[in-house]
Amino acid sequence: MSQPFKDIRVIDLTHVLAGPFATYQFALLGADVIKVENPKNPDCARGRGGNTAQNKKMLGMNYQVQGGNKRAISIDLKTSQGQSIF
């Protein structure tokens, strides 16, 4: 499979649907996508999907599908430590 974005890094600060889907497309095309989430308020898609047990674990199918081929980190960007890591 062609990977036209293999030398590109995408920092994914999106949530819910459109943004995560767009960055998922970059990941499929070879980009190094890093999903950044707030530890106190993670992506609400984590709790959505057809499996209630997975939703309760914050591993809802909606989140898993759009999280494919991405790395992830939880950072509080409102703190100086989180900003430094970012």
N, CA and C of each residue as an Amber inpcrd file, in Angstrom:
protein
   258
   0.8380000  -1.1830000   0.0000000   0.0000000   0.0000000   0.0000000
   0.8850000   1.2490000   0.0000000   0.5270000   2.2080000  -0.7930000
   1.2590000   3.4690000  -0.8570000   1.0800000   4.2500000   0.4390000
   2.1640000   4.8420000   0.9190000   2.1040000   5.6420000   2.1370000
   2.6420000   7.0450000   1.8550000   1.8530000   7.8670000   1.1710000
   2.3290000   9.1880000   0.7700000   2.6270000  10.1360000   1.9300000
   2.1120000   9.8490000   3.1340000   2.3400000  10.7330000   4.2790000
   3.2810000  10.1240000   5.3050000   4.1010000   9.1640000   4.8860000
   4.9290000   8.4280000   5.8470000   5.9380000   9.3000000   6.5970000
   6.3180000  10.4180000   6.0800000   7.2810000  11.2870000   6.7580000
   6.6250000  12.4810000   7.4480000   5.3150000  12.3940000   7.6630000
   4.5720000  13.4970000   8.2750000   4.0590000  13.0780000   9.6470000
   4.1930000  13.9650000  10.6300000   3.6280000  13.7240000  11.9600000
   2.4240000  14.6430000  12.1180000   1.3240000  14.0820000  12.5940000
   0.0880000  14.8260000  12.8320000  -0.2310000  14.7450000  14.3200000
  -0.3960000  15.8980000  14.9440000  -0.8050000  15.9470000  16.3430000
  -2.3230000  16.1180000  16.3470000  -3.0120000  15.1130000  16.8450000
  -4.4750000  15.0680000  16.8070000  -5.0540000  15.5560000  18.1280000
  -5.5680000  16.7800000  18.1260000  -6.2190000  17.3580000  19.3020000
  -7.7380000  17.3690000  19.1280000  -8.2260000  16.6000000  18.1830000
  -9.6530000  16.5940000  17.8590000 -10.4130000  15.6060000  18.7390000
 -11.7440000  15.6880000  18.6580000 -12.5750000  14.7540000  19.4010000
 -13.9170000  14.5790000  18.7110000 -14.6530000  13.6090000  19.1200000
 -16.0040000  13.2450000  18.6970000 -16.0180000  12.4980000  17.3640000
 -16.0450000  13.1510000  16.2060000 -16.2350000  12.4020000  14.9740000
 -15.4110000  12.9080000  13.7930000 -15.6720000  14.1040000  13.3250000
 -15.0520000  14.5730000  12.0830000 -13.5330000  14.6550000  12.1760000
 -13.0210000  15.2650000  13.2310000 -11.5720000  15.4040000  13.3910000
 -10.8660000  14.0630000  13.5190000 -11.3200000  13.1910000  14.4350000
 -10.6770000  11.8850000  14.5560000 -10.7430000  11.0760000  13.2590000
 -11.8470000  11.2150000  12.5130000 -11.9460000  10.4980000  11.2390000
 -10.9270000  11.0340000  10.2380000 -10.7680000  12.3570000  10.1960000
  -9.7990000  12.9620000   9.2740000  -8.3750000  12.5280000   9.6160000
  -8.0280000  12.5520000  10.8960000  -6.6630000  12.1570000  11.2690000
  -6.4550000  10.6550000  11.0930000  -7.5220000   9.8780000  11.2140000
  -7.4560000   8.4400000  10.9290000  -7.0750000   8.2270000   9.4680000
  -7.6180000   9.0410000   8.5780000  -7.2810000   8.9290000   7.1550000
  -5.7930000   9.2170000   6.9330000  -5.2610000  10.2230000   7.6270000
  -3.8200000  10.4960000   7.5420000  -3.0240000   9.2840000   8.0170000
  -3.4820000   8.6630000   9.1190000  -2.7830000   7.4880000   9.6500000
  -2.7990000   6.3500000   8.6370000  -3.9270000   6.1450000   7.9800000
  -4.0170000   5.0880000   6.9650000  -3.0560000   5.3370000   5.8010000
  -2.7560000   6.6070000   5.5540000  -1.8570000   6.9740000   4.4610000
  -0.4040000   7.0970000   4.9100000  -0.1400000   6.6200000   6.1440000
   1.2440000   6.5080000   6.5900000   1.7310000   7.5560000   7.5620000
   0.9320000   8.5620000   7.8660000   1.3700000   9.6000000   8.8010000
   1.5130000   9.0220000  10.2090000   2.4270000   9.5910000  10.9730000
   2.5900000   9.2620000  12.3830000   1.6230000  10.1620000  13.1410000
   0.4670000   9.6160000  13.5170000  -0.5740000  10.4010000  14.1750000
  -0.5230000  10.1420000  15.6770000  -0.4720000  11.2310000  16.4330000
  -0.4560000  11.1350000  17.8880000  -1.7240000  11.7950000  18.4230000
  -2.5840000  10.9940000  19.0010000  -3.8370000  11.4800000  19.5940000
  -3.5400000  12.0170000  20.9890000  -3.8890000  13.2790000  21.2470000
  -3.6740000  13.9080000  22.5490000  -5.0380000  14.1080000  23.2030000
  -5.1750000  13.5810000  24.4240000  -6.4360000  13.7260000  25.1500000
  -6.2020000  14.3090000  26.5300000  -7.1890000  15.0260000  27.0140000
  -7.1780000  15.5630000  28.3680000  -7.4900000  14.4150000  29.3350000
  -6.6360000  14.1670000  30.3310000  -6.8920000  13.0610000  31.2530000
  -8.1840000  13.2320000  32.0550000  -8.6270000  14.4860000  32.2520000
  -9.8410000  14.7400000  33.0240000 -11.1010000  14.7550000  32.1580000
 -10.9140000  14.8490000  30.8520000 -12.0540000  14.9270000  29.9370000
 -11.6850000  14.2670000  28.6080000 -11.5850000  12.9290000  28.5980000
 -11.1810000  12.2490000  27.3620000 -12.2500000  12.3510000  26.2760000
 -11.8880000  11.9700000  25.0900000 -12.7950000  11.9880000  23.9390000
 -14.0880000  11.2550000  24.3000000 -15.2290000  11.9120000  24.1070000
 -16.5170000  11.3010000  24.4660000 -16.8320000  10.0760000  23.6130000
 -16.1730000   9.9220000  22.4790000 -16.3930000   8.7360000  21.6450000
 -15.9250000   7.4640000  22.3560000 -15.0860000   7.6110000  23.3840000
 -14.6250000   6.4510000  24.1480000 -15.7990000   5.7020000  24.7800000
 -16.8780000   6.3980000  25.0640000 -18.0280000   5.7790000  25.7110000
 -19.1690000   5.4670000  24.7700000 -18.8750000   5.4150000  23.4750000
 -19.9410000   5.1900000  22.4920000 -19.6590000   3.9620000  21.6420000
 -20.6860000   3.2020000  21.4260000 -20.5860000   1.9980000  20.6040000
 -21.6290000   0.9890000  21.0450000 -21.6710000  -0.1260000  20.3870000
 -22.7120000  -1.1210000  20.6470000 -22.4790000  -2.0200000  21.8480000
 -21.2760000  -2.0070000  22.4110000 -20.9560000  -2.9030000  23.5120000
 -20.8600000  -2.1020000  24.8110000 -21.8510000  -2.2760000  25.6910000
 -21.9140000  -1.5010000  26.9290000 -20.6930000  -1.7230000  27.8110000
 -20.2030000  -2.9450000  27.9030000 -19.0360000  -3.2410000  28.7390000
 -17.8080000  -2.4890000  28.2250000 -17.6130000  -2.4870000  26.9090000
 -16.4840000  -1.7480000  26.3320000 -16.6430000  -0.2470000  26.5630000
 -17.8560000   0.2500000  26.4320000 -18.1170000   1.6720000  26.6580000
 -17.7460000   2.0690000  28.0810000 -18.0960000   1.2350000  29.0550000
 -17.7910000   1.5270000  30.4600000 -16.2820000   1.5430000  30.7080000
 -15.5360000   0.7740000  29.9250000 -14.0770000   0.7500000  30.0400000
 -13.4330000   1.8860000  29.2490000 -14.2730000   2.7410000  28.6320000
 -13.8040000   3.8490000  27.7900000 -13.1030000   3.3280000  26.5320000
 -13.5550000   2.1790000  26.0560000 -13.0210000   1.5750000  24.8330000
 -14.1380000   1.3370000  23.8270000 -15.0440000   2.2990000  23.7220000
 -16.1660000   2.1690000  22.8070000 -15.7130000   1.9510000  21.3670000
 -16.5430000   1.2410000  20.6350000 -16.1910000   0.8980000  19.2560000
 -15.9730000   2.1390000  18.3990000 -16.7550000   3.1970000  18.6100000
 -16.5680000   4.4170000  17.8280000 -15.1480000   4.9540000  18.0070000
 -14.6630000   4.9330000  19.2380000 -13.3090000   5.4150000  19.5170000
 -12.2630000   4.4820000  18.9200000 -12.4570000   3.1850000  19.0900000
 -11.4730000   2.2270000  18.6010000 -11.3080000   2.2820000  17.0840000
 -12.4090000   2.4050000  16.3810000 -12.3380000   2.4500000  14.9140000
 -11.5330000   3.6610000  14.4560000 -11.7930000   4.8170000  15.0530000
 -11.1070000   6.0330000  14.6290000  -9.7390000   6.2000000  15.2770000
  -9.4000000   5.3130000  16.2040000  -8.0990000   5.3660000  16.8530000
  -7.0700000   4.4650000  16.2040000  -7.4820000   3.7270000  15.1910000
  -6.5720000   2.7990000  14.5370000  -5.3720000   3.4940000  13.9090000
  -4.2310000   2.8650000  14.0240000  -2.9710000   3.3570000  13.4500000
  -2.4870000   4.6530000  14.0910000  -2.9920000   4.9730000  15.2810000
  -2.5590000   6.1830000  15.9830000  -1.8500000   5.8120000  17.2810000
  -0.9100000   6.6570000  17.6650000  -0.3600000   6.5710000  19.0120000
  -1.1780000   7.5280000  19.8690000  -1.1000000   7.3910000  21.1850000
  -1.9250000   8.2380000  22.0370000  -1.1720000   8.6440000  23.2960000
  -1.5360000   9.8240000  23.8040000  -0.9830000  10.3150000  25.0550000
  -2.0620000  11.1540000  25.7390000  -2.0570000  11.1160000  27.0550000
  -2.9940000  11.9030000  27.8420000  -2.2050000  13.0180000  28.5200000
  -2.5530000  14.2600000  28.1850000  -1.8290000  15.4270000  28.7010000
  -2.8430000  16.5040000  29.1010000  -2.6360000  17.1000000  30.2710000
  -3.4480000  18.2450000  30.6730000  -2.7480000  19.5050000  30.1650000
  -3.2330000  20.0440000  29.0650000  -2.6010000  21.2040000  28.4390000
  -2.8130000  22.5010000  29.2140000  -3.5930000  22.4440000  30.2840000
  -3.8030000  23.6360000  31.1090000  -2.7360000  23.7810000  32.1830000
  -1.8580000  22.7770000  32.2890000  -0.7750000  22.8570000  33.2750000
   0.5410000  23.1570000  32.5740000   1.4730000  23.7440000  33.3100000
   2.7820000  24.0490000  32.7120000   3.5190000  22.7570000  32.3460000
   3.3660000  21.7140000  33.1690000   3.9960000  20.4340000  32.8510000
   3.4210000  19.8560000  31.5550000   2.1110000  19.8920000  31.4060000
   1.4820000  19.3980000  30.1860000   1.9070000  20.1830000  28.9600000
   2.0170000  21.4880000  29.1150000   2.4580000  22.3420000  28.0060000
   3.8920000  22.0450000  27.6320000   4.7220000  21.7740000  28.6250000
   6.1200000  21.4370000  28.3590000   6.2340000  20.1160000  27.5890000
   5.4380000  19.1370000  27.9880000   5.4400000  17.8380000  27.2950000
   4.9590000  18.0180000  25.8610000   3.9090000  18.8100000  25.6990000
   3.3540000  19.0330000  24.3700000   4.3620000  19.6870000  23.4610000
